[in-house]
Amino acid sequence: MLDVKRRIEVISGLLEQRTPESATYAALECRLAIEYLCYERMQLALELASYADMGGWTPSKVVRAVEELVDEHIASSFTLLIASEPNPVPGQELTLEEFEKLDYHPLGTQAPLDLKKLTKLWNALANSALHVQVPKLRTDQLSIHGDISRTTEKVQQCLTELRKIADGTLLSNGFGPEVSVVCDGCGHPVKRRVKRLSDKQTVSCVNPNCAESYTVEKVGDDEFTFERRLALFECKDCGVSNNLPLRQVEKMRVVEAIDIACSRCSALYKLSAQLQITKV
């Protein structure tokens, strides 16, 4: 976990120097802290969701994606408790009333992330301190640093948010039953939380070096299968049907080409992504 209290000390120390340079460095430290706080929660979820399915890298986008793909409480505050005594009747499920009567001890608290505020600050810090302002007139004065008072104001607002997070003592990627299959391409386990799966959903292998993806098929209330997504082509020499990961084809750039060898006769082919215009 990020040592938020230490980051607060560093940022506060930079502000105390009261120079344009130190204020700029403080703004950069704030931006880095916001990114780290969001990315560490994303990292917790990367065995239950693929980065390829998250659709972006900005702090707010990755956390929102984790909420959608893994657990809705990834940015929420909660306290985890554990009972000091085991189930008094082993094998028998307790009622809610019986659970509430148990003696609990706190294990830790997850601090909340106010994504709306943090995203607004993340952008404002860059606009005020981390870019040279574009001149609008020939007579405008360029400055390597932004306005110190404006930068300091945004840094102080960020410190307020960081202090709300500083007392967190644990991080969790949530709870609930999971389903898992072994990836056909790399042998890595592809795990997903049941409550975040839906019929016909596309999920990618969590291995960043693997291009495999799967279509989710719902076969029961909490039962799912994973159907491998493939692009098929027939070898013109021997007639055998070959396949390659569909996601590998989908992410090809227009100028890109892939060399493919037939699995039976080793005939070579070149697959390219080309723009095609057809009459409608």
Disulfide bonds with the S-S distance in Angstrom:
none
